[in-house]
């Protein structure tokens, strides 16, 4: 029974890790007024019949804090890449000069910054909910194990361990969200 209880806690920890990782990936896509190649994550182009990530058909760079430059390895891809960026609706208009595509990152307005902060807080709350769901699942499983023969003291001990772990992960979310908020609100 002890092994199953430990396994139950490990599964909860894994779910919480995935929730944190997902939050970090989502936050990378939110631009805070600075050029970053991450804003193009998730954009794919049709490359010889296969849907291929933009980063696998071109070099993506940031020559300065306000510009993202995309240089396709195959110049015939320029129009496809331009259409894919427009279709992705990331709020940026690509400029194609026949060799490269430039994306100029406009400075964020105060209103847009507040909207982004709300979005970040919403993502943080969704992550907290995922973490609490992992806690609930682990606690339910521990209760089942107690009915199957796990001692009451051991079950209580494991529930406390899950709660401690939950508190740690929730505070990680708070730190990550606060950092991103600060990043967005810094002009």
N, C-alpha and C positions, 0 to 999 in steps of 0.2 A: 504493500500500500504506500509506503514511504516513497518508493521509486516513482509511482504514478503521480504522487503529489509534487515531487520535484519536477517531473516532466511537465506537469500542468503549469507550473510557475515559469519554466523555460519557454513554453509556448506563448504565455502571456507576454514575456519579455520580448520575444521575437515579434509579436504583433505590435508592441509599443515601439520597437526599433523601426519597423516598417512605417508606422504612422509618422515618426519624426523624419525619416528619410523622405517620405512623400511630401511633407510640409516644406522641407528644404528645397526639393526639386521644384515645387510650385512657386516658391518665393523667388527662385533664380529667374523665372520667366517675367517677373514684374520688374519693369524698368523704373529706376528711381531717378530719371533725368540724366543718367550716364550711359554711354554707349557700352554695350556688352554683347558678345556673340550669343549669349544664352537666350536673348529675346527671339532668336531664330530656331531654338529647339522645338521640335515637334512639327516643323514645316518640312513637307516632303515634295519632291518633284517626280514626274514620270520620266524615268531614265531608261530608255530602251525597253519599255513595257513593264518596268518594275518600279514600284513606289519607293523612292530612295530618299533618306534624310539629306537635307541641303548640305550639311557638313561633309557628306561623302562624295559630293560631286563638285565641290569648290573649296577654295581657301576663304576663310572668313576672318577678317581682322578689324581692329579698331585703331586707326592711325591717330585719333585724338579722342577726347572725352565726349564729343558730340557726333561722331560719325562711325558707322559700321560699313565696311567695304567687303563686297562679295565678288571674288574673282573665280568664275567657273573654269574648270580644266578644259572644257569643250565649249568654244564660243557659241555654238549653235544652241546651247542651253540657256543663253541670256534671257530670251523671251519667256521660256517656260519658268525660269526662276522668278522673273518679275511678276508673272501671273500668279505663281504660287504664293508670293509674299502678299500681293493684293488680296488674294482669296483668303489667306490666313487671318486677315482683318486684325493686324496687330497695331493699327493706328499709325502706320508709317507709309509714306509713298516712296517707292523705289525710283531712283534716277539712273537710267541706263545710258551709258555713253558709247556703247558698242564694244567696249573692252571689259568694263567692270560695272557693277551696280553699287550705287551709294545709297545709304539710308541716313538721313540727317535726323538726329534725335532732338526734337524741340525741347526747350526748357519747360518744366512742368509749372502749370499755374497753381496758385494756392488751393483752388477748388479741386483740381485734379489730384493734388497731393493728399488732400483730405479723403477723397474717394478711394485712393489707393490704400491709405491707412485703414479705412473701413474694410476694404477687401482683405487686407492682411489679417486684421482682427478676426474676420469671418473664417479665414483659413485656419487661424490658430484655434478658434473655438471648435471647428470641425475635427481638428487633430485631437483636442482634449476629449471630445466625445468618443473618438475611436479608442483612445487610451482607456477611458472609463468603461467602454464596452469590453475591452480585453480583460479589465479587472473583474467585471461582472461575470464574464464567461469562466474565468479562473475560479472565482468564488463558488459559482454554481457547480463546477466540476469537483471542487474540494468538498462541498456538501454531499455530493453523490458518493465520493470516496469514503466519507465518514459513515454513511449508511451501509457501505460495503465492508466496514471494519477498521477504517483509519481511526485512531484514538481522537477523542474530543480535544485534548490538549494539543496534539499535533496539528489538527485541523485549524485551531485558533492561531497557532504559531504561524502556519502557512498563510492564513488570511491576513495576518498582520504584516507578513513579509510582502505579500502582494500589494497591500496598501502603501507600504513604504516605497516600493518600486513605482507605484502609480504616482505618488507625490513627487518623486525624483523626475519622472518623465514630464509631468505637468509643469514643473519649474523649468525644465529644459525648453518646453514650448514657449513659456513666458519670456525666457531670455532671447530665444530666436526671434519671436515676434517683436519684442522691444527693440532689438538690434535693427531689424528691417524698418520699423517705424522711424527710428532715428535717421537711418539712411535715406528714407523717402523725404522726411521733413527738412533735412540739411540742404540748404540752397547752394 
